[in-house]
Amino acid sequence: MQSRGKIVLAYSGGLDTTYCALWLKEQGWEVHTVTVDTGGFDAAELARIEAAARHADVAGHSVIDARRPLFDRFLRYLIYGNVLRGASYPLCVSAERACQAEAVARHALAIGADALAHGSTGAGNDQIRFDVAFQVLAPGLAVITPIRDQGLSREQEVAYLARHGVVIPPATGRYSVNAGLWGTTVGGAETLDGWSELPESAFPSGPPAAASDESRELCITFEQGIPVMLDGESLEPVPLIERLNDLAAHFGIGRGVHLGDTILGIKGRVGFEAGAAQLLITGHRELEKLLLSGRQLFWKAQLGDLYGSLIHEGQAFDPLVGNLEAFLEASQKTVSGEVRLRLYPRALSVLGVRSPHSLMDSRAAAYGEANHLWDGADARGFARVFAVGQRLSGQVHREGRNDSAPAAATVGGGS
């Protein structure tokens, strides 16, 4: 069969992408598989994935370690913005997929590929994330999606692979698990409706190992919004996050179930375990309370949520994302300091924060006590002026508006 050219397939080594590898080769493509490690892979799993690719007789297989690019490109901004979708979910998968799609597209361009492929179905968010990223980053390459286009069932894929001498072990558990650096997501029968409880046994780390009365204090140091130390030990972001994930899993911290809107407009529900994300965002948010003004905190919350929505919805390469990243990064110039946390089984508390840039200066004023920046007469005058708008509104509501009555006061330009 005449070759149709090179195609690069985003490859996980599972049923769908292994079907894609064989089917694309059968159609005449020179198939190159790429596995992008954004966390959750150990050496044995990477070896198994490579063996599966080789067994599918691909022309080439590559593994790209993208854990640090994932942090630099996306996770640090999620920390800067304290991003939790629906006030709970730390966007584990969406950031990973954007990073993976970017790495696959760049690899395809580097080897002179003619097309790109992924194994997403037509039902979820990932198909949109991959499609959009591929179109933006490699606009001259075709995007081929065999699973989505053919509408295959799992049984059909298994039968096709068996005819080619490839056996994919059946799923051994009740749950679909996606593990990554920023967290693990879990789907199963309980996530298909809004009422059922997802049991702790569904999470790969199982029930918390901590005793009921066990606790642990830890200290995280941030420099300009980036976590750089854990309990006084300097660590790069990736090993620091991995260590926090292990600590949090021991206590069962960072688990939840997120219910929200998918890109396609339907409601979706997924379990997640993202201990490092919860610890870092909780600590970072508390440190910012000490260091940023009220207006900064307010607008950061709005723009952080907007940033998270764009990443979640497959818009990671929209120009607005770069604008928001510039704002979030600029907001972190003074966000350096330490956060003390205490971990309990299934619970977390902030013990304290400190920083050389603290806006909480007891020498100037102490809440509810003495102060040195104003006196009682200043405070009385401030309170009187501060109440003017509400006093006027209250008067109108009490007496009823009389449009013919003269205004109580007109001073300067209210516009």
C-alpha positions, -999 to +999 in steps of 0.1 A: +000+000+000+013+035-009+022+055+021-001+084+030+027+101+049+037+105+085+012+108+112+019+115+149-005+099+174-009+111+210-005+077+226-015+065+261-010+027+255-046+020+262-073+004+241-084+034+221-049+047+212-036+012+204-066+007+181-057+040+164-021+030+159-030-003+142-059+012+121-039+041+109-010+018+099-036-003+080-047+028+062-012+034+049+001+059+074+036+059+088+026+060+125+048+077+151+034+075+187+042+101+214+036+096+251+037+129+270+045+124+307+027+150+327+029+129+359+013+096+370+037+074+351+064+052+367+092+035+348+073+002+345+042+019+330+063+038+305+080+005+295+046-012+291+034+017+269+065+015+247+061-023+244+025-018+233+035+007+207+063-015+194+039-045+193+016-023+171+045-020+147+047+018+148+075+035+129+087+053+159+078+059+196+089+088+218+084+097+254+084+134+263+089+143+300+066+174+303+062+176+340+083+208+344+069+224+312+034+216+326+043+236+358+060+265+339+034+267+312+002+263+333+004+251+369+022+282+382-006+304+369-032+282+385-014+287+418-011+325+411-048+327+405-058+302+433-079+285+406-105+260+418-133+254+393-166+254+412-146+264+443-133+228+445-118+213+414-081+223+406-083+216+368-061+185+368-069+172+334-075+203+314-040+217+321-025+183+313-043+180+280-032+215+268+004+207+277+002+172+261-014+185+229+013+213+226+041+187+230+026+164+204+021+192+179+056+204+183+070+169+179+049+165+147+063+197+132+099+187+142+098+153+123+079+168+093+046+149+099+017+153+075-011+147+101-019+144+138-042+120+156-057+114+190-079+087+205-107+108+221-143+099+217-170+123+206-185+125+241-160+144+263-139+175+267-106+161+256-115+159+219-120+197+219-088+204+238-067+183+214-085+195+182-082+232+191-045+229+201-036+210+170-054+235+147-037+264+164-002+250+167+000+230+135-026+245+112-012+228+081-017+193+094-048+172+091-064+160+124-076+124+123-098+109+151-106+072+144-125+065+176-147+096+173-153+092+136-161+055+136-182+056+168-167+023+180-177+003+211-151-012+234-161-046+222-155-037+185-120-023+193-111-054+213-122-077+185-102-057+159-071-058+180-075-095+186-076-101+148-042-084+146-027-104+175-029-076+200-045-084+234-054-055+257-061-067+292-097-061+303-103-033+327-097-047+362-115-021+382-148-004+384-133+030+379-117+050+351-086+067+365-064+095+351-033+102+372-012+133+367+012+157+385-016+181+395-040+154+406-059+123+398-095+121+384-118+091+390-149+082+371-174+054+377-210+045+382-213+069+411-203+099+390-230+093+364-256+110+385-256+139+410-267+120+441-245+089+446-214+090+469-180+081+455-164+058+481-129+063+493-120+029+479-124+044+444-093+065+448-060+048+438-044+057+472-073+040+490-086+051+525-063+075+544-034+057+562-032+082+590-045+073+624-076+091+635-057+113+660-026+118+638-016+152+626+014+168+609+026+204+606+045+216+575+059+248+562+058+259+526+079+288+514+069+308+483+090+332+463+070+355+440+041+330+441+062+299+433+066+272+460+104+267+465+108+251+499+091+224+520+100+224+557+132+244+550+144+221+522+148+237+488+130+218+461+123+223+424+085+226+418+080+191+404+095+171+433+079+195+457+045+188+443+051+151+442+061+151+478+030+171+488+008+147+469+023+118+489+018+137+523-017+147+514-027+111+503-016+098+537-042+120+553-068+117+526-066+155+519-075+169+485-104+146+476-137+157+463-163+153+436-168+181+410-201+188+393-200+213+365-205+222+329-186+205+300-174+223+269-202+206+250-228+221+272-239+191+293-234+186+330-206+163+341-194+149+374-159+135+383-141+125+415-106+139+421-077+136+444-054+166+442-036+169+475-007+191+465-030+215+446-052+219+477-022+225+500-005+249+477-036+269+468-048+271+504-014+283+516-008+307+487-043+322+491-037+328+528-003+344+521-018+367+496-043+379+522-013+392+541+004+408+512-021+422+487-047+449+489-084+442+491-089+454+455-061+433+443-075+402+459-110+410+445-098+414+409-074+385+411-103+362+421-123+373+391-095+371+366-082+338+381-116+323+376-117+335+340-082+321+334-093+287+348-124+287+326-104+293+295-080+265+302-109+242+311-127+250+279-098+243+255-090+279+250-054+278+263-040+295+232-065+324+231-046+358+233-066+366+264-049+338+282-015+355+277-030+388+289-043+372+321-010+354+327+008+387+325-016+402+351-013+372+374+025+371+372+027+409+379+005+404+410+031+380+425+061+404+429+056+407+466+041+372+473+071+358+491+069+343+525+061+312+546+029+294+553+024+270+583-002+243+577-015+214+598-027+182+582-053+160+599-072+130+585-094+144+558-088+180+571-064+209+567-059+241+587-037+272+582-017+280+613+000+311+602+017+332+575+047+356+576+065+377+550+089+406+549+063+423+527+035+420+552+008+447+551-002+437+587+019+462+606+011+463+644+033+494+648+008+513+626-025+499+639-039+469+656-074+458+647-098+468+675-070+483+696-046+513+695-034+529+663-008+556+653-020+567+618-052+585+630-069+596+661-105+593+673-117+626+657-103+614+623-122+581+627-154+599+637-152+622+606-144+593+583-174+573+596-197+603+591-186+608+555-186+571+548-223+569+558-235+597+536-247+576+507-265+551+529-281+579+549-295+596+518-308+563+505-324+555+538-340+589+540-356+583+505-369+549+514-384+562+547-401+593+533-408+583+498-392+601+469-404+637+462-390+647+429-399+683+434-379+685+466-344+701+464-314+679+466-298+676+500-264+685+487-248+690+453-210+693+455-185+690+426-189+666+397-206+633+406-200+620+371 
